[in-house]
């Protein structure tokens, strides 16, 4: 009986450039209906918030994951 391969997963947040692109796209879309989302300061603040949340989430996932979790290919294929 073969053992299930074990992998150590390290979660990393998206790059600042990727977060900036998302913030710009979101504010551009929202700005079509509400001009309050158009100022660059709003885009910068949203990007900063998303960056903070992404870093917290990556850190939380890294703390909660056990070092050697089995790779579960069956769950991904269903």
KAURRA-V460367 format. One line per field, one symbol per residue. ss: DSSP state (~ for helix, > for strand, _ for the rest). A space follows every 10 residues. Layout:
ss = ???
This chain:
ss = _____>>___ _____~~~~~ ~~~~~~~~~~ ~___~~~__~ ~~~~~~~~~~ ~~~~~~~~~~ ~~~~____>> __~~~~~_
